[in-house]
Amino acid sequence: MEIPFFAPIRQTAPQPVVENVAAEVRRQWSASRFAGRVRRGDRVAVATGSRGIANLSTIVRATLDFLRDLGAKPFVVAAMGSHGGATAAGQRELLAEYGVSEQALGVAVKTDMETAQIGVNSWGEPVYWDKNALAADHVVTVSRVKPHTDFRSRFESGILKMLVIGLGKRDGASQHHRWGVRGLTEMLPETGRVLLEKTPFAAGLAVLENAHEQTARLQVVDSDEVMDVEPGLLVEARGLMGRLPFEQLDMLVIGEIGKNYSGSGIDPNVVGRLLMETQPELWSPCITRVIALDLSPESHGNAVGVGIADLTTDRLLAAIDPTPFRMNTLTACTLCRSKLPLAYSTDRECMQIGLETCWQPIQDKLRVAMIPNTLELAALWASPALVEEARKHPHLKVEGEARPLPFDANGNLRQEEMFPHSVRGRRGHSTKG
């Protein structure tokens, strides 16, 4: 079966967006009850993680500036569980890549992994928390609220999870993940209640993003409001998140996977595959064959989630660093997602095998799409059968005629040419410039 021609398509549905992020951050903190509790000289820990949040450095900087204007002494604390190989150096490096560093922000950035036990939750399990955060007069968080990649619950990715897993460091992450999905859906809120009562956590800045990964809304949630307010923000975030515009595909080609795009490397909410032991599958959208071509350098060799794909390339497997890959996989206790797919030497060969096994033997009916990653979904490339469908969709714009994919002399796709505004496209441009 021949690789079909592809045409570029753009999703055009209107999206809510915060026009002046720094000003809105300041407005939110100024209007919060927390602002009235800060005293001159108070040490305030600003906890943030390693997710690819839009405008993260701007949001953190505006938060720090607001606290300094109050006369407080802010500093940054890493809140990312076992990421970065569960080492202080690894977490410091990850934060710096997002513009969160001592040099960029002018404050201390503490990434130590030490925790202290502060109590016991209702399951009889110890509750751990970051020692640097505990030593502060107040702790505030900066976290994105969005559907989680592993489970469905009233609390998924957001403020409470950052308190429990992020600031629990490796101890807290391992403790909850060893219970599997129950540890995240049932035990996590119980641990959160202990932390809300016994720690200096004061408030969280919730970040919601639109389907184009832009800042859509910011809201400060006070510590005594988290249990009631965050579930509503999650519902709102679920409605905003980016999705593929097609419910059924014979094959999806993903240019890059990685932790900077999703905690699971490939976002199950996008591809419709949960791949969690004992849990029912999502199957929406329904995709027969998933191909992953590259591992992002921002992932530092951590290819967790590569098993969600059916096929991959030799170079992706060669880019895996077994230390962070195994650390993250074993801490999360989700081994299925890290099983290695069949690999081929070139993108062309990988796609050819995908087409031959995608259960659609009629060339003209092939429904194939390509995306740069599972975070950036505004622009994609589609086969002719999908293009015809897109022309009838009110929020899809076909931006050119179908043409051969741009393979280089080695049989690999020139992704920067296909997706110039993606993370990979911008990375290539900055390297050249």
BELKA-V99287 format. One record per backbone hydrogen bond with DSSP energy under -1.0 kcal/mol. CO is the residue of the C=O (numbers start at 1). NH is the residue of the N-H. Records with the same first field share a line. If there is no record, write none. Layout:
BEGIN
CO = NH ; NH
END
This chain:
BEGIN
6 = 403
7 = 382
8 = 399
9 = 380
10 = 397
20 = 24
21 = 25
22 = 26
23 = 27
24 = 28
25 = 29
26 = 30
27 = 31
34 = 37
39 = 42
42 = 73
43 = 137 ; 138
44 = 75
45 = 140
46 = 77
47 = 142
48 = 79
51 = 53
53 = 56
55 = 59
56 = 60
57 = 61
58 = 62
59 = 63
60 = 64
61 = 65
62 = 66
63 = 67
64 = 68
65 = 69
66 = 70
67 = 72
68 = 71
71 = 41
73 = 44
75 = 46
76 = 110
77 = 48
80 = 83
84 = 87
87 = 91
88 = 92
89 = 93
90 = 94
91 = 95
92 = 96
93 = 97
95 = 98 ; 100
96 = 99
101 = 105
102 = 106
108 = 76
110 = 78
114 = 131
116 = 129
119 = 127
121 = 124
125 = 121
127 = 118
129 = 116
130 = 134
131 = 135
133 = 136
138 = 45
139 = 202 ; 203
140 = 47
141 = 205
143 = 207
146 = 157
157 = 146
158 = 162
159 = 163
160 = 164
161 = 165 ; 166
162 = 167
166 = 81 ; 169
167 = 130
168 = 172
169 = 173
170 = 174
171 = 175
172 = 176
173 = 177
174 = 178
176 = 179
177 = 180
181 = 185
182 = 186 ; 187
187 = 191
188 = 192
189 = 193
190 = 194
191 = 195
192 = 196
193 = 197
194 = 198
195 = 199
200 = 139
202 = 223
203 = 141
204 = 221
205 = 143
206 = 219
207 = 145
208 = 216 ; 217
210 = 213
214 = 210
215 = 18
217 = 208
219 = 206
221 = 204
222 = 225
225 = 229
226 = 230
229 = 233
230 = 234
231 = 235
232 = 236
233 = 237
234 = 238
235 = 239
236 = 240
237 = 241
247 = 286
249 = 288
251 = 369
252 = 291
253 = 371
254 = 293
257 = 296
258 = 261 ; 262
262 = 265
264 = 266
265 = 258
267 = 270 ; 271
268 = 272
272 = 283
276 = 279
286 = 249
289 = 252
290 = 310 ; 311
291 = 254
294 = 257
296 = 299
297 = 300
299 = 302
301 = 303 ; 321
303 = 306
305 = 308
306 = 309
310 = 342
311 = 292
312 = 344
313 = 317
314 = 318
315 = 319
317 = 320
321 = 325
322 = 326
323 = 327
324 = 328
325 = 329
326 = 330
327 = 331
328 = 332
329 = 333 ; 334
335 = 338
336 = 339
337 = 307
342 = 312
344 = 314
346 = 350
347 = 351
348 = 352
349 = 353
350 = 354
351 = 355
352 = 356
362 = 365
363 = 366
367 = 250 ; 251
368 = 383
369 = 253
370 = 381
371 = 255
372 = 256
378 = 11
380 = 9
381 = 370
382 = 7
383 = 387
384 = 388
385 = 389
386 = 390
387 = 391
389 = 392
390 = 393
393 = 396
395 = 12
397 = 10
403 = 6
405 = 407
406 = 414
408 = 411
411 = 348
412 = 408
413 = 415
414 = 418
415 = 419
419 = 422
422 = 426
423 = 427
424 = 428
425 = 429
426 = 430
427 = 431
428 = 432
429 = 433
END
